[in-house]
Amino acid sequence: MPKQKTNKSLTKRFRITGSGKLKRRKCGKRHLLGHKSGDTKRQMRQTVTFGGKLANKYIQAMGGA
């Protein structure tokens, strides 16, 4: 049986927490930041965790258990 290849783009964008959820960064913090308010940029620094069916699907694609 061939082995399943891990999805490299997902492993670069997500981390798996200890409780089995996914953690990711927020989007919109790369460029065009001059017109955005400080409050918006501060909120973009925070990470987002999510679980559920989609998270389980991503974890399987990343090669997790």
C-alpha positions as CSV (number, residue, x, y, z in Angstrom):
1,M,0.0,0.0,0.0
2,P,1.3,3.5,-0.8
3,K,1.6,6.0,1.9
4,Q,-0.6,9.1,2.1
5,K,1.2,12.3,1.2
6,T,0.8,15.2,3.7
7,N,-0.6,18.4,2.4
8,K,2.4,20.8,2.7
9,S,0.4,24.0,2.3
10,L,-1.8,23.0,5.3
11,T,1.2,22.2,7.5
12,K,2.5,25.7,6.8
13,R,-0.7,27.5,7.6
14,F,-2.1,25.5,10.5
15,R,-0.9,24.1,13.8
16,I,-2.6,21.4,15.8
17,T,-3.3,22.4,19.5
18,G,-3.0,20.0,22.4
19,S,-6.8,19.5,22.5
20,G,-6.9,18.6,18.8
21,K,-8.1,21.8,17.3
22,L,-6.5,23.9,14.5
23,K,-4.8,27.2,15.1
24,R,-4.2,29.7,12.3
25,R,-3.3,33.3,11.8
26,K,-5.7,36.0,10.6
27,C,-5.6,37.3,7.0
28,G,-5.0,40.8,5.8
29,K,-1.8,41.7,7.6
30,R,0.7,41.5,4.7
31,H,0.4,44.8,2.9
32,L,-1.9,47.8,2.3
33,L,-1.8,48.5,6.1
34,G,-1.6,52.3,5.9
35,H,-5.3,52.9,5.6
36,K,-6.3,50.3,8.2
37,S,-6.9,51.5,11.8
38,G,-4.7,50.5,14.7
39,D,-7.6,48.6,16.2
40,T,-8.0,46.5,13.1
41,K,-4.3,45.7,12.9
42,R,-4.2,44.8,16.6
43,Q,-7.1,42.4,16.1
44,M,-5.3,40.7,13.2
45,R,-2.4,39.8,15.5
46,Q,-4.6,37.3,17.4
47,T,-4.8,33.7,16.3
48,V,-8.0,31.8,15.6
49,T,-8.7,28.2,16.8
50,F,-11.5,26.1,15.3
51,G,-12.6,22.5,15.5
52,G,-15.3,20.4,14.0
53,K,-15.6,18.4,10.8
54,L,-13.6,20.7,8.6
55,A,-10.8,20.8,11.2
56,N,-10.7,17.0,11.3
57,K,-10.6,16.8,7.5
58,Y,-7.6,19.2,7.5
59,I,-5.8,17.2,10.3
60,Q,-6.2,14.1,8.2
61,A,-4.7,15.8,5.2
62,M,-1.8,17.0,7.4
63,G,-1.0,13.5,8.3
64,G,-2.4,13.7,11.9
65,A,-4.2,10.9,13.6
